[in-house]
Structures are given as C-alpha cells and as structure tokens.
C-alpha cells in the first residue's frame, strides 16, 4: 500500500523532533531524554491504535479481498453485517477514487480549452491589428497552431472524455450505494427484535450480491470505454503519421 503525502509530512515532523532530541543531548547531557524516546512517522498517523486515523485513498482500484464469514455459529446477522460493510466500503472506495482522479482530468481539460480559445481568438484578431508588412503578422499563424495543438492534446490524451466518464461512473456508483443503504435499512427494520432465518439470510445475501455485481459492472464499463477510446486514438495517430 502506497502512502499519501500525509505520511511524508509525518516523517518530516518525526525527523525534526529526533534532530532536536540529539541537539539537546549534545548541549546538555544531564537534561537529555531517555534513549528510547524517539519519534516515528507512525506516532503522527495513529492514536494508540494500529490503523491510521483517516482513510488513505488507493493509488488504483485493485481486486479487494473477500471477507471470511463463519456461518456455522448460526449468527446470520453478524455475517450479513460483515458482508454489508465490505460491499459498502468498496463502493465508497470507488467513489472516492473517481472524485479524486477527476480533479486532474478536469483541470487539464479546462486549461487546454482556455489555451485553445485564447490562442484562436488572438490568431484571428492579429491580422486586423498589425500593420501590413509587420513581422507580427506571422504570430497569428502561430497562435492558430497553438490552439489546434491544445485541442489535439485534449483529444488524444482524453482529458475531457475521461472527466465525463469519471463523473458518470461516480454518479452511477453513488446511486447504487444509496439504494443499497436504504434496502439494508428496510431489511433491518423488517427483522428488528428477532433473529434471521436461513431463507431470509439468503434473500439479504442476494441483495448484497446484486449490489456488488452492479458496482463491478460499472467499473468494468468505464474501463472498457477507456480502452476503446485509447485504441481509437492510437489508430488515428498512426493514420496521421503515415506518409501520404
């Protein structure tokens, strides 16, 4: 698991504290703290626990480990709760990933479109501004070339299309997550105060299975769209690069 910048900042703080402790030991040995008193990055990430205090976003969406549930005890509620938390966490993880990743795509898309608009406007206006025979006339062609290059970069790198794909996938997963939460709340209400039977547990498992499958289907659909777009862009680039 790759840690985010939070770990880097925590490590820097730990190093600074350790340097200060070494300095105190050099200047005043009698006042030096015990040898075992050293700061580590984990001291800033945990609060007496083994897990970090806040969720660290995954660098990529990988295959999650399926939880192991023991049904032999007959405690169906505990097993269902474990599986529900697993499905919910995977949905939240996917939503957080798309929300974080779309920021970079949105920034690049907007920046390239602003460059294209400004350059195209400047290129079209320069012939009416500069005087005849002025060397500034050629800058109009250069501005138009910059505008075309910006649009080509957005097209072939897929910043705008990826931004739209991420928004669509994130909203679809959000919708499925809300449906799952309300369905789970209704299930808890229907069986409040009494244990679940085996048939009722199977029905609840079917709901969780459908939710997990729909989320995985959305991820697969978005990935296939990216693959098709990538192949189309590569083919177009090869066609343009082929000598005529």
Secondary structure, 3 states (H helix, E strand, C coil): CCCCHHHHHHHHHHHHHHHHHHHHHHHCHHHCCCCCCCCCHHHHHCCCCCCCCCCCCCCCCCCCCCCCCCCCCCCHHHHHHHHHHHHHHHHHHHHHHHHHHHHHHHHHHHHHHHHHHHHHHHHHHHHHHCCCCCHHHHHHHHHHHHHHHHHHHHHHHCHHHHHHHHHHHHHHHHHHHHHHHHHHHHHHHHCCCCCCCHHHHHHHHHHHHHHHHHHHHHHHHHHHHHHHHHHHHHHHHHHHHCCC
